[in-house]
Amino acid sequence: MKMKEITELSTDELLTKRRDLRQERLHLRLQQQSGQLEQPSRLRLLRRDIGRIETELSQREKQTEAK
C-alpha cells in the first residue's frame, strides 16, 4: 500500500484497515509457527503497511491538536 493511498483514506477507514492488517499478520504468524507459511515476505509487507498507517494516524492527531 502506497503512502498516497493511505493519505486519501478517512480516519475511520484507516482504523479499520489497521485492525484488518493486524488480524492478518496474526494469522500469518501462526502459520509461520506451524510451518505452513507460503509467503514469508508478506509478513514484512504487512508490518510496513501497519507502520505507514500508524504514522498517518499520528500525524493527523498532531494536526488536530495544533488547531
C-alpha positions as CSV (number, residue, x, y, z in Angstrom):
1,M,0.0,0.0,0.0
2,K,1.4,3.3,-1.0
3,M,1.5,6.4,1.2
4,K,-0.6,8.3,-1.3
5,E,-3.3,5.7,-1.0
6,I,-3.2,5.9,2.8
7,T,-3.5,9.7,2.9
8,E,-6.6,9.5,0.7
9,L,-8.4,7.3,3.3
10,S,-10.5,8.7,6.1
11,T,-9.5,8.2,9.7
12,D,-12.2,5.6,10.2
13,E,-11.1,3.7,7.1
14,L,-7.5,3.8,8.4
15,L,-8.5,2.4,11.8
16,T,-10.4,-0.4,10.1
17,K,-7.6,-1.1,7.7
18,R,-5.1,-1.2,10.6
19,R,-7.3,-3.7,12.5
20,D,-7.6,-5.9,9.4
21,L,-3.9,-5.9,8.7
22,R,-3.1,-6.7,12.3
23,Q,-5.5,-9.6,12.2
24,E,-4.0,-10.9,9.0
25,R,-0.5,-10.5,10.5
26,L,-1.6,-12.6,13.5
27,H,-2.8,-15.4,11.2
28,L,0.3,-15.3,9.2
29,R,2.5,-15.5,12.3
30,L,0.5,-18.5,13.4
31,Q,1.0,-20.2,10.0
32,Q,4.7,-19.4,10.3
33,Q,4.9,-21.1,13.7
34,S,3.3,-24.2,12.3
35,G,5.5,-24.2,9.2
36,Q,2.6,-23.6,6.8
37,L,3.5,-20.1,5.7
38,E,3.9,-19.9,1.9
39,Q,5.0,-16.3,1.5
40,P,7.3,-15.1,4.3
41,S,7.7,-11.8,2.6
42,R,4.0,-11.0,3.2
43,L,4.8,-10.6,6.9
44,R,7.3,-7.9,6.2
45,L,4.9,-6.0,3.8
46,L,2.2,-6.1,6.4
47,R,4.4,-4.8,9.1
48,R,5.4,-1.9,6.9
49,D,1.9,-1.1,5.9
50,I,0.8,-1.1,9.5
51,G,3.6,1.3,10.3
52,R,2.6,3.6,7.4
53,I,-1.0,3.7,8.6
54,E,0.1,4.4,12.2
55,T,2.4,7.2,11.0
56,E,-0.5,8.8,9.1
57,L,-2.8,8.5,12.1
58,S,-0.3,10.1,14.5
59,Q,0.3,12.9,12.0
60,R,-3.5,13.6,11.8
61,E,-3.7,13.5,15.6
62,K,-0.9,16.1,15.9
63,Q,-2.7,18.3,13.3
64,T,-5.9,18.3,15.2
65,E,-4.1,19.1,18.4
66,A,-2.3,22.0,16.8
67,K,-5.6,23.6,15.7
